[in-house]
Amino acid sequence: MSAPIEPERILTLDLTRDANDIWDRIRRGFGMPDLDSDRVMDQQSFYLNRPRFLKQVFERGGRYLYYIVDELERRGMPTEIALLPMVESSYNPMAYSRAHASGLWQFIPSTGKHYNLTQDPWVDERRDVIASTNAALDYLQRIYDMHGDWHLALASYNWGEGAVQRALRRNADEGLPQEYQHLRMPDETRNYVPKLQAIKNIVSQPELFHFELPYVANELHFVTVEAPVGVDLATAARLSEMPLDEFLALNPGFNRPAVTTPGQTFIVPTDRAEQLQTGLAELDEDDRGWRMHVLEPGEHIEAVASRHGLSTAELLKLNALAPGSRPGAGYALLVPDGVDADGALEVSNLLPLAAASVRQPGLKLSPPGANRSEPRLKSPKAKKPGASKRSAKRNGSRAR
């Protein structure tokens, strides 16, 4: 007599209570059909055999998940999508691929422009947490509406909707099924949905895999604060009482170490917003900060650097220019106006992709009003007593 067949275990959720944490909330919103294949098992094993990496990535994603899930629920989209940046970038907003894709959601330049993500020498909104998330969800909604199938939508997100449509037509012409699993596609796309399914499986039942998800509270993690032109990111991090790397993880969209365009915002944890606003208000009463200097005909970058207490190499670094660059007349350079540049130089070291966004030796200014992202030029101010001494001190310390 054969043994009775055990009923399949079904994960049940009590939707009458509040979510325990963000993972509980994500589980409640799962809405994609499950994919069951050997590729899913392979990807699952890959992640589970690297528990430290898995936990590190989940912890990194914790700072972004509440916002992403909130947006997904507002749009009525499956919350599995909140796990997609793990596949795309390991929740690293500074991630940059060989195909020049950037940010949490790995937008290539052309798709980013199509979804109105600003990419210029000053900011790259493909890395901006809020702007890129909204653009990615807009894109995913559009390609889902095109196919009516989330697996095909995800394949389109990875491979391109045109490529997926051609693959579907090829299957239709050959009398083959038109589901994701039956399409001929590159290995990267073939493994794309299985990767997401593997992560979904782990998040669904971590105890089944003897894995403990890091605790991420189901509460608003960050808010935005107006970012005044002329404030450098290191100063904003200091006013927020945050380590610089943590501040940049929430504010990765800047290509320069100081705010150069109006209308920008800083993202900070909810419990740091008030003190940052207070600190920025006090700075606003000071006449020092960062400004743009436009090179005059015959003016050399070495002279500009010296005037502001910098070496030529430092001025080039602050402006994401390659060593030896010779920007000419009409180019705008970010310069310190009576403030210490050390913090901004440290930020420059943490913005390795800034130079990748600009292939020209500087920025030629457009006519006023020609571009909404045109830098607002600050007028030079009279130096306060001691400003020249600070510059001399910095120069002297370098000489030693």
Sequence and secondary structure as in RCSB ss.txt:
>XXXX:A:sequence
MSAPIEPERILTLDLTRDANDIWDRIRRGFGMPDLDSDRVMDQQSFYLNRPRFLKQVFERGGRYLYYIVDELERR
GMPTEIALLPMVESSYNPMAYSRAHASGLWQFIPSTGKHYNLTQDPWVDERRDVIASTNAALDYLQRIYDMHGDW
HLALASYNWGEGAVQRALRRNADEGLPQEYQHLRMPDETRNYVPKLQAIKNIVSQPELFHFELPYVANELHFVTV
EAPVGVDLATAARLSEMPLDEFLALNPGFNRPAVTTPGQTFIVPTDRAEQLQTGLAELDEDDRGWRMHVLEPGEH
IEAVASRHGLSTAELLKLNALAPGSRPGAGYALLVPDGVDADGALEVSNLLPLAAASVRQPGLKLSPPGANRSEP
RLKSPKAKKPGASKRSAKRNGSRAR
>XXXX:A:secstr
              TTS  SSHHHHHHHT  S    SHHHHHHHHHHHT HHHHHHHHHHHHHHHHHHHHHHHHH
T  GGGGGHHHHHHTT TT B TT  BTTTTB HHHHHHTT  BSSSBBTTS HHHHHHHHHHHHHHHHHHHS H
HHHHHHHHH HHHHHHHHHHHHHTT   SGGGS   HHHHTHHHHHHHHHHHHH GGGGT       SS  EEEE
E  TT BHHHHHHHTT  HHHHHHH TTBSSSB  STT EEEEEGGGHHHHHHHHHHHHTSS EEEEEE  TT  
HHHHHHHTT  HHHHHHHTT  TT    TTBEEEEEESS  HHHHHHHHT TTTGGG  SSS B   TTS TT  
         TTHHHHHHHHHHHHH 
